[in-house]
Amino acid sequence: MSLYSRSLIVATAGLALVGLSACSGGSTGGGEQPQTSAAQSSGLADFDVCNFFTAGDLSAFGVQGPGEPDSTIDTEPGCNFRGDVKDVTLYKAPDTAFDAYTKQGNFGSLTPYEIDGRKAANGVTKGSEGQGICSAFLDAGGGTVIVTVTGLMRDSVADPCGEAEKVARQIEPRLPE
């Protein structure tokens, strides 16, 4: 199994853990999660992960379009854009507010920061440390937007969290409040 295949497996497993923990929150009354009704009126309901990046964005990130839909986690639709040394995947979690998303406890590391007053964080899921994978999470439209940078080889991206944050900073002004 190649290093690229192992990296993809680790990334997919890490994202699956994030998604599963997002779904494992308590339920109320008839089994509805309270975040859902708020998210349905959020700005992420119509946020199109495969058509959000501009041609300029893709070039700046070192990847090409069109993106390939990623349905690894049903509640977090995504789109993957491939490059020569890394992939950039854009996900949305419309049903999970940023604070709830980042407090799930399945991160090996999580570094919060702000971009123009918007909550953001860089994180690596437990078990994915040192694999060339990092995600930037942004508070957007009542939910969370996730940018994941995955090096094609473990060391093909010197600073995956820096790369994820670079993408987050570039797209932040266009995200729904």
Phi, psi and omega in degrees: 000130182286163178297323178299314179298316178297319180298318178295321179296315179297316180297315180297317179296318179297315179294325177297320177297318178300313181295318180295320180290331177293327181276349187269007179298160181296158178246162180239147174045253185276021177089006179276142175271135185298333182292334188300311183295324178293320182291328181297332178264007183279170178284356180268351182304318181255011180290118185262102184295334181274344182240014183280315182293140174273169176300323178295320176302308184302316179297315180297328181275350180078030179228169180238159173252174000284160178283159177252123180305141180236113181246034180306319179238118184306322184276358180227076179297144182219175177214130185256133178242126187264146176227182181286327182240350182204162170246149173237125180241133179251125179238159169230142175236079186293339184265002183231113178297152183308310183300318178293321182297315185279351180256019183288339176084011181253023179257136172285328174212146179211123182238105180282152175199182177232151173235110182048045178084355179269135177295138179210164177200151170254138180211153175234128180292151177304135180092346180257000180302138177074010182260004180080029184230136175205149178238146171251132181248136180231138174287118184208132171054032180083000179225213182225135172254135184238131174245120180246128175253127180235115176292140180292334172235155183309323184249016182285341175239114185299322183223081182300326178291322176296320178293318179296319179294322177302314178297314181302316181294325181288323184269343186309316183297339182264357181281149176295147177286000000 
